């Protein structure tokens, strides 16, 4: 029994020592009590005692309304670009076209008609001349002046060829030396050969004939109809025909 009592006393002592160590009674840093931890946390040197005025100021500061938040200005969205205007093409109006031809016109009549048509807006005109060869002309081309033509004619006569004449300045081919007009090309070439055999140079042959004109006029049928009747009345000897517009 003494051993059991010893063990019990030893266990009680150990518990007492453990309690003393936990409470810090033995002077060692251990787990501190709650009041001690609070004391260490407060830092007494920084504690200030407020009077009534300071407390009232703090309460007034607390009651101040918070400043309204600064409004955020959001820029308005950029307007969408306007759609391009829709261009509506005007309806195409079909204007009936027509064509009238005057055939068998001589040079003067064709020239007069061409000038009249070209003065009318909206009309187009085309001249188609046709020459029917009726003769061949043997000649020496025109000279720069009458004196030069006369000198050349005298030279040809001196060589023994006297069948010639100088076309006057008012003629259709002024200052040309005519050496004969023939019905066939063969006769004209033979005349040229005989003259050149005399030592005459520069002899030419030109086809001659009657030239007729076919003048075609195109344009709006209504505008053309208003003028064709007037033109037909002054174009004697011409044949009026319809043609392809």
C-alpha positions, 0 to 999 in steps of 0.5 A, a space after each residue: 500500500 505505501 507504493 500506491 499511496 506514493 503514486 497517488 501523491 506523485 500524480 497529484 503533485 504533477 497535476 499541481 505543477 502542470 496547473 501552475 505552469 499553465 497559469 504562469 505562476 512559475 514565472 515562465 511565458 505561457 498561455 496568458 489570461 484574457 485580461 492580460 492579452 487585452 491589456 497588451 493590445 490597447 497601447 495605453 499611451 495612444 488612448 485619448 479621453 474625448 470631451 463633450 465638444 469632441 464627441 458632438 463634432 464626431 457625431 455631427 461628422 457621422 450625420 453628414 450625408 455622403 456626397 452624391 456620386 459623381 455622375 458618369 457622363 456617357 457620350 451619346 452613340 454616334 449616329 449611324 451614317 445615313 444610307 445613300 439616296 436611292 437614285 431612281 432612273 427615269 423610265 426610258 421613253 422609246 422614240 420611234 425612229 425613221 429614215 428618208 433618202 433622196 436619190 438622184 441629186 446633183 452636186 448643188 442640190 445635195 449640198 443645199 440639202 446637207 446644209 439644211 439638215 445639219 441645222 436641225 437638232 436631232 437629225 443625222 445625215 449621210 451623203 453617198 455620191 455615185 459617179 457614172 463615168 462618161 468620158 476621159 479627159 487628157 490634160 496638164 494639171 493646173 498652174 499657179 497663175 495665168 502667166 505660167 499656164 500661157 507659157 506652158 501652152 506656148 512650149 507645147 505648141 512650139 513642139 508641134 502640138 496645137 490642139 489645146 486650150 487653157 481653161 479660164 480662171 472662172 472655169 471648173 478647173 481653172 488654169 488647166 491645159 486641156 488636150 482633149 476629151 474622149 468617150 473611151 479610155 483607150 482613145 484617151 491613152 492613145 492621145 496621151 501617147 501621141 502628145 508625149 511622143 512630141 516631147 511633152 511631159 506631165 500629161 494626165 488622164 482623168 475620168 469624167 462623168 455625172 455625179 449623183 448623190 443619195 442623201 439619207 436623213 435619220 431621226 425621230 419620226 415625228 421631227 422628220 415628218 415635219 420637214 420631209 414634205 418641205 424638202 421634197 417640194 424644192 428637190 426637183 428631179 430627186 426620188 424620195 425613198 424610205 431607208 432603214 432607221 
